Amino acid sequence: MDICHWTIAKSDRYEARWRVRAETALMSMYRLIFVVLAFLSCAQVLAHEPERYPGRVVALERAASAYRRCVDSLYDAAEAEACTEWIALAACEMTYRELKSTVSSNIEVSKYAQYRAAALKAFPAYCDPMTWVNLALESLDEDAEFDAVARQSLWQQILERSGSLTPEQRLIVAREWVSSPDVAREWGKKPWASFAITARDDAKGLFPEISADGVKFLSEALAIESSRKSMGVVDDGAKALLLLDAIDKHQYETARELLMSIDVEAIAETYRTAIAEKIAPFAQAVLGRIRLADGVCYREFELGTSKDKAQEKDKKDKQIEGRLQMLALAQGDSRIGVLRYEAKERFKRCDFDPVFRRFIDIWNANSKDARVIDFGDELVEYVEEVGDAQVILRALDVFQSQLQGSARRAFVDRYGARYAKRIGILAQSAFEIQCLASRDSKNSNQWTKIYIEKLLKALKDSYEIAPDKSKPELALMTGRLYILLGNREVARQYLSTIIDSPIRKMATSRVVVEAYRIMYRTLQDDKKHAEAEALRARFVGVIDDI
């Protein structure tokens, strides 16, 4: 190889070597640039990462140190910075309230407001959201200048943080908002309308606990919505909470107004039960003094009612029925109080059975309770005085079928004779009705028969709950009604109990004589002359004109 070729070959090797070196250097430069960029990127991320909570001990030490700097800096140039820092840290750690007066008393009100506003902006990001909200609420409460724009901005910031609050904390915000001068301007506007609904649901969600903050918010909201177009914050469930709270506070008139305004079907069963149990012991205070005599049934007004009025009545009756069913959920001795209200309302609607059944249920459990006895006296008197045959017959049917044990005996002793007398008087009407029917159509006779059969059942029911001294009179009337129906054989069975059974000792001489006379005539009519004469023979010297 000549020098020239060698020189060229060497030159090529050097060129290749330097090319590799150059490429290596270039790659190194690229790597350096990447590392630098990565570092800068990480530094940027770290710069935006919130400071982590240093721990309670360290945080308290920071707040204490800031307090000392604030106090030491009063009246000099460092006051603003030092006190702003302390307000932020102390509010975060909830040590602010106990030391506030010491600091604020040495600072002008306007300056302190500025420091507090600055503290809200410098608040540590790791703090509980409610600590910031508390400081913001203080600022709004102590705002002397009332800058509407600034206040609106602060309320907006509070609202933005409300999603991070607990239900109890949101109710604090709602309470303060609804009591503030800003509510009139913001009520019904988004997003406050949505917040108000959320706060209402928070209050309902805490049930059976009744939050004082929730009650304050809902009561103020109710007052607002009653005087302007409602945005539907205070629904029936919210009214139920207010009702329960009103009873707890002995605000009975308020409780009554709320009770009458609630759509019972729109509230949960748990609310209904709680309302019934709350009202029952204070029924008179909440529902008013009630006389059963005021629950008068006028059946004639049920006839010829227009369609519109009928629909209106049905709607009203549905509301009343819901309320009555709710109150009927009450348990224990005090439920007799709500039964009085139910009785008046149902009696006005000519609806008697539920009251009779509920009364006997209570009587069976508490027949010695003075309140139950007092109600029973008034109820029996009502049935006697109302003069409605249907009412008397239905009451007797329920009483006879449901009375149990010792409570049955107590009822018989107290009311049995009164019912026996009333049924006896009522049965007398059957003879007059039969006389009228005998002059009328066959259809009328059929209705008369049905009525007499109802009276017969009533007499038998009355016999079951009547004292022994009343039974002969009832047996006599029963026998007479069977004769009216043409069943003289059964009639004699009842009449014979007056003549030949132990109850004869309880019968008056008049009843015994009438039983003999009527039996004698039925035997004669059935051509049972021998038995008739045997009966007459028993009366020789006693009754001569048999």
C-alpha positions as CSV (number, residue, x, y, z in Angstrom):
1,M,0.0,0.0,0.0
2,D,1.5,3.3,-1.0
3,I,1.6,6.3,1.3
4,C,-1.3,7.8,-0.4
5,H,-3.6,4.9,0.1
6,W,-2.5,4.5,3.7
7,T,-3.1,8.2,4.4
8,I,-6.6,7.9,3.0
9,A,-7.4,4.8,4.9
10,K,-6.2,6.3,8.2
11,S,-8.1,9.4,7.4
12,D,-11.3,7.3,6.9
13,R,-10.8,5.6,10.3
14,Y,-10.3,8.9,12.1
15,E,-13.5,10.2,10.4
16,A,-15.5,7.2,11.5
17,R,-14.1,7.4,15.1
18,W,-15.0,11.1,15.4
19,R,-18.4,10.4,13.9
20,V,-19.0,7.9,16.7
21,R,-17.7,10.3,19.3
22,A,-19.9,13.0,17.9
23,E,-22.9,10.8,18.0
24,T,-22.1,9.7,21.5
25,A,-21.7,13.3,22.6
26,L,-25.0,14.2,21.0
27,M,-26.8,11.4,22.7
28,S,-25.3,12.5,26.1
29,M,-26.5,16.0,25.4
30,Y,-30.0,14.7,24.7
31,R,-30.0,12.7,27.9
32,L,-28.9,15.8,29.9
33,I,-31.7,17.8,28.3
34,F,-34.2,15.1,29.2
35,V,-33.0,14.9,32.8
36,V,-33.2,18.7,33.1
37,L,-36.7,18.9,31.7
38,A,-37.8,16.0,33.9
39,F,-36.4,17.7,36.9
40,L,-38.1,21.0,36.0
41,S,-41.4,19.1,35.4
42,C,-41.2,17.4,38.8
43,A,-40.3,20.7,40.5
44,Q,-43.4,22.2,38.9
45,V,-45.6,19.3,40.1
46,L,-44.2,19.6,43.6
47,A,-44.8,23.3,43.6
48,H,-48.6,22.7,43.0
49,E,-49.0,19.7,45.4
50,P,-50.9,20.8,48.5
51,E,-48.9,20.8,51.7
52,R,-49.6,17.7,53.6
53,Y,-51.0,17.8,57.2
54,P,-47.9,17.9,59.4
55,G,-49.7,16.1,62.3
56,R,-51.7,17.4,65.2
57,V,-48.7,18.1,67.5
58,V,-46.7,20.0,64.8
59,A,-49.8,21.8,63.6
60,L,-50.6,23.0,67.1
61,E,-47.0,24.1,67.6
62,R,-47.2,26.1,64.4
63,A,-50.4,27.8,65.5
64,A,-48.9,28.6,68.9
65,S,-45.8,30.0,67.4
66,A,-47.9,32.1,65.0
67,Y,-50.0,33.4,67.9
68,R,-46.8,34.6,69.7
69,R,-45.6,36.3,66.6
70,C,-48.9,38.0,66.1
71,V,-49.0,39.3,69.7
72,D,-45.4,40.4,69.6
73,S,-46.1,42.2,66.3
74,L,-49.1,44.2,67.4
75,Y,-48.9,47.9,66.5
76,D,-45.9,47.4,64.2
77,A,-45.3,46.7,60.5
78,A,-45.3,42.9,60.9
79,E,-48.8,42.8,62.4
80,A,-50.7,42.2,59.3
81,E,-48.6,39.2,58.1
82,A,-48.2,37.7,61.5
83,C,-51.8,37.9,62.6
84,T,-53.1,36.8,59.2
85,E,-50.9,33.7,59.5
86,W,-52.2,33.1,63.1
87,I,-55.9,33.4,62.1
88,A,-55.4,30.9,59.3
89,L,-53.5,28.3,61.3
90,A,-55.6,28.7,64.5
91,A,-58.9,28.5,62.6
92,C,-57.6,25.3,60.9
93,E,-56.7,23.7,64.2
94,M,-59.8,25.0,66.0
95,T,-57.9,27.0,68.6
96,Y,-59.0,30.3,67.1
97,R,-62.1,31.0,69.3
98,E,-60.4,30.8,72.6
99,L,-57.7,33.3,71.7
100,K,-59.6,35.6,69.3
101,S,-60.7,38.2,71.8
102,T,-57.2,38.7,73.1
103,V,-56.0,39.6,69.6
104,S,-59.0,41.3,68.1
105,S,-59.4,43.7,71.1
106,N,-56.0,45.2,70.2
107,I,-56.7,45.6,66.5
108,E,-59.1,48.0,64.7
109,V,-62.3,46.2,63.5
110,S,-61.7,47.1,59.9
111,K,-58.1,45.9,60.0
112,Y,-59.1,42.7,61.7
113,A,-61.6,42.1,59.0
114,Q,-58.9,42.6,56.4
115,Y,-56.6,40.1,58.2
116,R,-59.5,37.6,58.4
117,A,-60.2,38.0,54.7
118,A,-56.5,37.5,53.9
119,A,-56.5,34.4,56.1
120,L,-59.3,32.9,54.2
121,K,-57.2,33.2,51.0
122,A,-54.1,31.8,52.7
123,F,-55.9,28.9,54.4
124,P,-53.8,25.7,54.5
125,A,-55.2,23.3,51.9
126,Y,-55.0,20.3,54.2
127,C,-57.5,21.7,56.7
128,D,-61.0,20.3,57.3
129,P,-63.3,22.2,54.9
130,M,-65.6,23.1,57.8
131,T,-62.9,25.1,59.5
132,W,-62.6,27.4,56.5
133,V,-66.4,27.6,56.4
134,N,-66.6,28.6,60.1
135,L,-64.2,31.4,59.5
136,A,-66.1,32.6,56.5
137,L,-69.4,32.5,58.4
138,E,-67.8,34.6,61.1
139,S,-66.7,37.1,58.4
140,L,-70.2,37.3,57.1
141,D,-71.7,37.6,60.6
142,E,-69.3,40.5,61.6
143,D,-69.4,42.3,58.3
144,A,-70.1,45.9,59.2
145,E,-69.7,47.3,55.7
146,F,-72.2,44.9,54.0
147,D,-70.5,44.8,50.6
148,A,-73.2,42.9,48.7
149,V,-70.8,41.8,45.9
150,A,-68.1,40.6,48.4
151,R,-70.7,38.8,50.5
152,Q,-72.1,37.1,47.4
153,S,-68.6,36.0,46.4
154,L,-68.0,34.6,49.9
155,W,-71.3,32.7,50.0
156,Q,-70.5,31.3,46.6
157,Q,-67.1,30.0,48.0
158,I,-69.0,28.4,50.9
159,L,-71.4,26.8,48.6
160,E,-68.6,25.4,46.5
161,R,-67.2,23.7,49.6
162,S,-70.5,22.4,50.8
163,G,-70.1,19.1,48.8
164,S,-67.2,18.2,51.0
165,L,-69.1,18.8,54.3
166,T,-71.0,16.3,56.4
167,P,-74.9,16.6,56.5
168,E,-74.6,18.1,60.0
169,Q,-72.1,20.7,58.7
170,R,-74.2,21.6,55.7
171,L,-77.2,22.2,58.0
172,I,-75.0,24.7,59.9
173,V,-74.4,26.5,56.7
174,A,-78.1,26.3,55.8
175,R,-79.1,27.7,59.2
176,E,-76.7,30.6,58.8
177,W,-77.7,31.3,55.2
178,V,-81.5,31.3,55.9
179,S,-81.0,33.7,58.8
180,S,-78.7,36.1,56.9
181,P,-79.8,39.3,55.1
182,D,-78.6,37.7,51.9
183,V,-81.3,35.0,51.7
184,A,-83.9,37.3,50.3
185,R,-81.8,38.1,47.3
186,E,-80.6,34.5,46.7
187,W,-83.7,32.5,47.6
188,G,-84.9,30.4,44.6
189,K,-81.8,31.2,42.5
190,K,-79.4,28.5,41.4
191,P,-77.3,27.0,42.8
192,W,-78.8,28.0,46.2
193,A,-82.1,26.4,45.3
194,S,-80.3,23.0,44.9
195,F,-78.4,23.6,48.1
196,A,-81.6,24.2,50.0
197,I,-83.1,21.0,48.7
198,T,-79.9,19.1,49.7
199,A,-80.0,20.6,53.2
200,R,-83.6,19.7,53.6
201,D,-82.8,16.1,52.6
202,D,-79.9,16.2,55.1
203,A,-82.3,17.1,57.9
204,K,-84.7,14.3,56.9
205,G,-81.8,11.8,56.5
206,L,-80.8,12.3,60.2
207,F,-84.2,11.2,61.4
208,P,-85.1,9.9,64.1
209,E,-82.6,12.5,65.3
210,I,-84.1,16.0,64.9
211,S,-81.3,18.4,64.3
212,A,-81.7,21.8,65.9
213,D,-79.9,23.4,62.9
214,G,-82.2,21.5,60.5
215,V,-85.3,22.7,62.4
216,K,-84.0,26.3,62.3
217,F,-83.4,26.1,58.6
218,L,-86.7,24.4,57.8
219,S,-88.8,26.7,60.0
220,E,-87.3,29.8,58.4
221,A,-87.7,28.3,55.0
222,L,-91.4,27.6,55.7
223,A,-91.9,31.2,56.7
224,I,-90.2,32.4,53.5
225,E,-92.2,30.0,51.3
226,S,-95.5,30.9,52.9
227,S,-95.0,34.5,51.9
228,R,-93.7,34.0,48.3
229,K,-93.6,31.6,45.5
230,S,-92.3,28.3,46.9
231,M,-89.4,26.4,45.4
232,G,-90.6,23.3,47.2
233,V,-88.0,23.1,50.0
234,V,-90.4,22.4,52.9
235,D,-92.2,19.2,51.7
236,D,-94.4,17.0,53.8
237,G,-91.5,15.1,55.3
238,A,-89.9,18.4,56.4
239,K,-93.2,19.5,57.9
240,A,-93.3,16.2,59.8
241,L,-89.9,17.0,61.4
242,L,-91.1,20.5,62.3
243,L,-94.3,18.9,63.8
244,L,-92.3,16.5,66.0
245,D,-90.0,19.4,67.1
246,A,-93.0,21.6,67.9
247,I,-94.5,19.0,70.2
248,D,-91.2,18.5,72.0
249,K,-91.1,22.3,72.6
250,H,-94.8,22.3,73.7
251,Q,-95.7,24.5,70.7
252,Y,-99.1,22.8,70.3
253,E,-100.8,25.4,68.1
254,T,-97.9,25.2,65.6
255,A,-98.1,21.4,65.8
256,R,-101.8,21.4,65.0
257,E,-101.3,23.7,62.0
258,L,-98.6,21.5,60.7
259,L,-100.6,18.3,61.3
260,M,-103.5,19.7,59.3
261,S,-101.3,20.7,56.4
262,I,-99.4,17.4,55.9
263,D,-100.3,15.0,53.2
264,V,-100.0,11.8,55.2
265,E,-99.6,9.6,52.2
266,A,-96.5,11.5,51.1
267,I,-94.5,10.8,54.3
268,A,-92.7,7.6,55.3
269,E,-94.2,5.1,57.8
270,T,-91.5,5.9,60.3
271,Y,-92.7,9.5,60.3
272,R,-96.4,8.5,60.8
273,T,-95.6,6.3,63.7
274,A,-93.4,8.9,65.4
275,I,-96.1,11.6,64.9
276,A,-98.8,9.3,66.4
277,E,-96.7,8.4,69.4
278,K,-95.8,12.1,70.0
279,I,-99.3,13.4,69.7
280,A,-101.1,10.8,71.7
281,P,-100.0,12.0,75.2
282,F,-100.8,15.6,74.3
283,A,-103.9,14.9,72.2
284,Q,-106.1,17.5,73.9
285,A,-103.4,20.2,73.7
286,V,-102.7,19.5,70.0
287,L,-106.1,18.5,68.7
288,G,-108.2,20.7,71.1
289,R,-111.0,19.8,73.5
290,I,-113.4,17.4,71.7
291,R,-116.9,16.4,72.5
292,L,-118.3,13.3,70.8
293,A,-121.6,15.0,70.6
294,D,-120.1,17.4,68.0
295,G,-119.6,14.5,65.7
296,V,-123.1,14.4,64.3
297,C,-124.0,12.3,61.2
298,Y,-126.4,13.9,58.8
299,R,-127.2,11.2,56.3
300,E,-129.6,13.4,54.3
301,F,-126.7,15.5,53.1
302,E,-125.1,12.5,51.4
303,L,-128.0,12.4,49.0
304,G,-128.3,14.6,45.9
305,T,-124.7,15.9,46.1
306,S,-123.4,17.4,42.8
307,K,-120.5,15.7,41.0
308,D,-118.0,18.5,41.7
309,K,-119.0,18.7,45.4
310,A,-118.7,14.9,45.6
311,Q,-115.2,15.0,44.2
312,E,-114.2,17.8,46.5
313,K,-115.6,15.8,49.5
314,D,-113.8,12.6,48.4
315,K,-110.5,14.5,48.3
316,K,-111.1,16.0,51.7
317,D,-112.2,12.6,53.1
318,K,-109.1,11.0,51.7
319,Q,-106.9,13.6,53.6
320,I,-108.9,13.1,56.8
321,E,-108.7,9.3,56.5
322,G,-105.0,9.4,56.0
323,R,-104.6,11.5,59.2
324,L,-106.9,9.2,61.2
325,Q,-105.1,6.1,60.1
326,M,-101.8,7.7,61.1
327,L,-103.0,8.7,64.5
328,A,-104.4,5.2,65.0
329,L,-100.8,3.9,65.0
330,A,-100.4,5.2,68.5
331,Q,-99.8,2.5,71.1
332,G,-100.1,2.4,74.9
333,D,-102.5,4.0,77.4
334,S,-102.4,7.4,75.8
335,R,-104.0,6.3,72.5
336,I,-107.4,7.0,74.0
337,G,-106.7,10.7,73.4
338,V,-106.3,10.4,69.7
339,L,-109.3,8.1,69.5
340,R,-111.5,11.0,70.7
341,Y,-110.4,13.0,67.8
342,E,-110.9,10.1,65.4
343,A,-114.4,9.5,66.8
344,K,-115.5,13.1,66.2
345,E,-114.2,13.1,62.6
346,R,-115.6,9.6,61.7
347,F,-118.9,10.3,63.3
348,K,-119.4,13.4,61.2
349,R,-118.8,11.1,58.1
350,C,-121.3,8.5,59.4
351,D,-118.4,6.1,59.9
352,F,-118.8,4.3,63.2
353,D,-117.3,0.8,63.1
354,P,-113.6,1.7,63.3
355,V,-114.2,3.8,66.5
356,F,-116.2,1.1,68.1
357,R,-113.6,-1.6,67.3
358,R,-110.7,0.6,68.5
359,F,-112.5,1.5,71.7
360,I,-113.1,-2.1,72.6
361,D,-109.5,-3.0,71.8
362,I,-108.4,-0.3,74.3
363,W,-111.1,-1.3,76.8
364,N,-109.9,-4.9,76.7
365,A,-106.4,-3.8,77.6
366,N,-107.2,-0.9,80.0
367,S,-110.7,-1.2,81.4
368,K,-109.7,0.2,84.8
369,D,-108.0,3.3,83.3
370,A,-109.9,6.4,84.3
371,R,-109.4,8.0,80.9
372,V,-110.7,4.9,79.1
373,I,-113.8,4.8,81.4
374,D,-114.4,8.5,80.9
375,F,-114.3,7.9,77.1
376,G,-116.6,4.9,77.4
377,D,-119.2,6.8,79.4
378,E,-119.3,9.5,76.7
379,L,-119.4,7.0,73.9
380,V,-122.3,5.0,75.3
381,E,-124.1,8.2,76.0
382,Y,-123.5,9.3,72.4
383,V,-124.9,6.0,71.1
384,E,-127.9,6.4,73.3
385,E,-128.6,10.0,72.5
386,V,-128.0,9.9,68.7
387,G,-131.2,8.1,68.2
388,D,-129.9,6.3,65.0
389,A,-131.0,2.7,64.9
390,Q,-128.0,1.7,62.7
391,V,-125.5,3.2,65.1
392,I,-127.0,1.4,68.1
393,L,-127.1,-1.9,66.3
394,R,-123.6,-1.6,64.9
395,A,-122.2,-0.6,68.3
396,L,-123.9,-3.5,70.0
397,D,-122.7,-6.0,67.4
398,V,-119.0,-4.8,67.8
399,F,-119.2,-4.7,71.6
400,Q,-120.7,-8.2,71.9
401,S,-118.2,-9.8,69.5
402,Q,-115.0,-8.2,70.7
403,L,-115.3,-7.9,74.5
404,Q,-113.1,-10.4,76.3
405,G,-112.4,-11.8,79.8
406,S,-112.6,-9.5,82.8
407,A,-113.0,-6.5,80.6
408,R,-116.2,-8.0,79.3
409,R,-117.5,-8.3,82.9
410,A,-116.5,-4.7,83.6
411,F,-118.4,-3.5,80.5
412,V,-121.5,-5.5,81.4
413,D,-121.5,-4.1,84.9
414,R,-121.1,-0.6,83.8
415,Y,-123.1,-0.4,80.5
416,G,-125.0,-3.6,80.1
417,A,-128.3,-2.4,81.6
418,R,-128.3,0.8,79.6
419,Y,-127.9,-1.1,76.4
420,A,-130.6,-3.6,77.3
421,K,-133.1,-0.8,77.9
422,R,-132.1,1.0,74.7
423,I,-132.5,-2.1,72.6
424,G,-135.8,-2.9,74.2
425,I,-137.1,0.5,73.4
426,L,-135.8,0.2,69.8
427,A,-137.5,-3.2,69.4
428,Q,-140.9,-1.6,70.2
429,S,-140.7,0.2,66.9
430,A,-140.8,-3.1,65.1
431,F,-144.5,-3.5,65.9
432,E,-145.4,-0.1,64.5
433,I,-143.3,-0.7,61.4
434,Q,-145.1,-4.1,60.9
435,C,-148.4,-2.4,61.2
436,L,-147.5,0.1,58.5
437,A,-146.0,-2.6,56.3
438,S,-149.1,-4.8,56.5
439,R,-150.9,-2.0,54.6
440,D,-148.2,-1.6,52.0
441,S,-146.7,-3.7,49.2
442,K,-145.0,-7.1,49.4
443,N,-141.6,-5.4,48.9
444,S,-142.2,-3.3,52.0
445,N,-143.0,-6.4,54.0
446,Q,-139.7,-7.9,52.9
447,W,-137.8,-4.8,54.2
448,T,-139.7,-5.0,57.4
449,K,-138.7,-8.6,57.9
450,I,-135.0,-7.7,57.4
451,Y,-135.3,-4.9,59.9
452,I,-137.0,-7.2,62.5
453,E,-134.3,-9.8,62.0
454,K,-131.6,-7.1,62.7
455,L,-133.4,-6.2,65.8
456,L,-133.5,-9.8,66.8
457,K,-129.8,-10.1,66.4
458,A,-129.4,-6.9,68.5
459,L,-131.5,-8.3,71.2
460,K,-129.5,-11.5,71.3
461,D,-126.2,-9.5,71.4
462,S,-127.6,-7.3,74.1
463,Y,-128.6,-10.4,76.1
464,E,-125.0,-11.5,76.0
465,I,-123.6,-8.3,77.5
466,A,-126.6,-7.5,79.8
467,P,-126.6,-8.0,83.5
468,D,-128.9,-10.8,84.8
469,K,-131.5,-8.3,86.0
470,S,-132.0,-7.1,82.4
471,K,-132.2,-10.5,80.7
472,P,-135.9,-11.3,81.4
473,E,-137.0,-8.1,79.7
474,L,-134.8,-8.9,76.7
475,A,-136.1,-12.5,76.5
476,L,-139.7,-11.2,76.5
477,M,-139.0,-8.8,73.7
478,T,-137.2,-11.5,71.7
479,G,-140.1,-13.8,72.0
480,R,-142.5,-11.1,70.8
481,L,-140.4,-10.4,67.7
482,Y,-140.4,-14.1,66.8
483,I,-144.1,-14.1,67.0
484,L,-144.1,-11.1,64.7
485,L,-142.1,-13.2,62.2
486,G,-144.6,-16.1,62.6
487,N,-142.2,-18.4,64.5
488,R,-144.2,-19.1,67.6
489,E,-142.2,-22.3,68.5
490,V,-138.9,-20.3,68.9
491,A,-140.9,-17.5,70.7
492,R,-142.0,-20.0,73.4
493,Q,-138.4,-21.1,73.9
494,Y,-137.4,-17.5,74.9
495,L,-140.6,-17.0,77.0
496,S,-140.1,-20.2,78.9
497,T,-136.7,-19.0,80.1
498,I,-138.6,-16.3,82.0
499,I,-141.0,-18.9,83.5
500,D,-138.8,-21.9,84.1
501,S,-135.1,-20.8,84.3
502,P,-133.1,-19.3,87.1
503,I,-133.4,-15.8,85.6
504,R,-137.1,-15.8,86.7
505,K,-135.8,-14.7,90.1
506,M,-134.5,-11.5,88.4
507,A,-137.8,-10.8,86.5
508,T,-140.4,-8.4,87.7
509,S,-143.9,-9.6,88.2
510,R,-145.0,-7.7,85.1
511,V,-142.5,-9.5,82.9
512,V,-143.5,-12.9,84.3
513,V,-147.2,-12.3,83.8
514,E,-146.7,-11.1,80.2
515,A,-144.6,-14.2,79.5
516,Y,-147.4,-16.4,80.7
517,R,-150.1,-14.6,78.8
518,I,-148.1,-14.5,75.5
519,M,-147.2,-18.2,75.8
520,Y,-150.8,-19.2,76.4
521,R,-152.0,-17.3,73.3
522,T,-149.3,-18.9,71.1
523,L,-150.3,-22.4,72.3
524,Q,-153.9,-21.6,71.6
525,D,-153.1,-20.3,68.1
526,D,-151.1,-23.5,67.4
527,K,-154.1,-25.6,68.7
528,K,-152.0,-27.0,71.5
529,H,-154.9,-26.9,73.9
530,A,-153.6,-29.4,76.4
531,E,-150.4,-27.5,76.9
532,A,-152.3,-24.3,77.1
533,E,-154.6,-25.6,79.8
534,A,-151.6,-27.0,81.7
535,L,-150.1,-23.5,81.6
536,R,-153.4,-22.0,82.8
537,A,-153.5,-24.4,85.7
538,R,-150.2,-23.1,86.9
539,F,-151.8,-19.6,87.1
540,V,-154.9,-20.4,89.1
541,G,-155.3,-17.8,91.7
542,V,-152.7,-15.6,90.1
543,I,-154.0,-14.6,86.7
544,D,-157.7,-15.1,86.1
545,D,-158.1,-13.4,82.8
546,I,-155.5,-15.3,80.9
